[in-house]
Amino acid sequence: MTSEISVPSPELDTPPSPPKATAPRLVSVPTAAESLAISVGFLRTLIRTRKMPSVRIGRRLLVRTRDIDAVIDGGGLPAATKRDKAVRL
């Protein structure tokens, strides 16, 4: 009589790996300003004049990381149009 011994598969005994850390999708205005190497006040001006998109959640004003990347990769902010208010520095 032969008996077969089953050996558990190592794939079944391995615990699931923890989720990989990902970059946040929304960052605060000070963090976004630091990433863009501009002042917080200037970034708030860009947001107020709608030259930089933002998201408001409750009282918090946040910027999407993809919008920050678009500014960096695109070489700057889009040119002002006639509908945009002039930003005075």
C-alpha positions in Angstrom: 0.0 0.0 0.0 1.4 3.3 -1.0 0.4 6.5 0.7 0.8 9.9 -1.0 1.9 12.8 1.1 0.7 16.1 -0.2 3.0 18.9 0.1 1.4 22.3 0.5 2.1 24.7 -2.3 4.4 27.6 -1.3 2.1 29.9 -3.2 -0.8 29.1 -0.8 1.3 29.5 2.3 2.7 32.9 1.3 0.9 35.8 3.0 -0.4 38.4 0.6 2.0 41.3 0.1 1.1 44.6 1.6 -0.2 47.2 -0.9 2.5 49.3 -2.5 2.8 52.9 -1.3 1.6 55.3 -3.9 2.0 59.0 -4.2 -1.0 61.0 -2.9 -3.3 62.2 -5.7 -4.1 65.4 -3.9 -1.6 67.7 -2.1 -2.0 70.8 0.0 -1.2 74.2 -1.5 2.1 74.6 0.4 3.2 71.2 -0.8 2.2 72.0 -4.4 4.0 75.4 -4.2 7.2 73.7 -3.0 7.0 71.2 -5.9 6.6 74.0 -8.4 9.3 76.1 -6.7 7.0 79.1 -6.3 5.6 80.9 -3.3 2.3 79.8 -1.7 0.9 83.3 -2.3 1.6 83.1 -6.0 0.1 79.7 -6.3 -3.0 80.9 -4.5 -3.2 83.8 -7.0 -2.9 81.3 -9.9 -5.7 79.2 -8.3 -7.9 82.3 -7.7 -7.5 83.4 -11.4 -8.2 79.9 -12.5 -4.8 79.4 -14.2 -4.1 76.4 -11.9 -6.9 73.9 -11.3 -7.7 73.0 -7.7 -10.1 71.0 -5.6 -11.9 72.2 -2.5 -12.9 69.6 0.0 -14.6 71.3 2.9 -12.4 74.1 3.9 -9.2 72.6 2.4 -7.9 73.7 -0.9 -6.0 71.0 -2.7 -4.1 70.5 -6.0 -4.0 67.4 -8.0 -0.5 65.9 -8.5 -1.3 65.3 -12.2 -1.9 69.0 -12.6 1.5 69.8 -11.0 3.1 67.2 -13.3 1.4 68.8 -16.3 2.8 72.2 -15.4 6.3 70.7 -15.0 6.2 68.5 -18.1 4.5 71.1 -20.2 7.0 73.8 -19.4 4.7 76.2 -17.5 1.2 77.4 -17.2 -1.0 77.9 -20.2 -0.9 81.3 -21.8 -3.6 83.8 -20.6 -6.6 84.3 -22.8 -8.8 87.3 -23.1 -11.2 85.8 -20.6 -8.5 85.4 -18.0 -7.9 88.2 -15.5 -4.5 89.7 -15.6 -2.2 88.6 -12.8 -0.1 91.5 -11.5 3.0 90.7 -9.6 
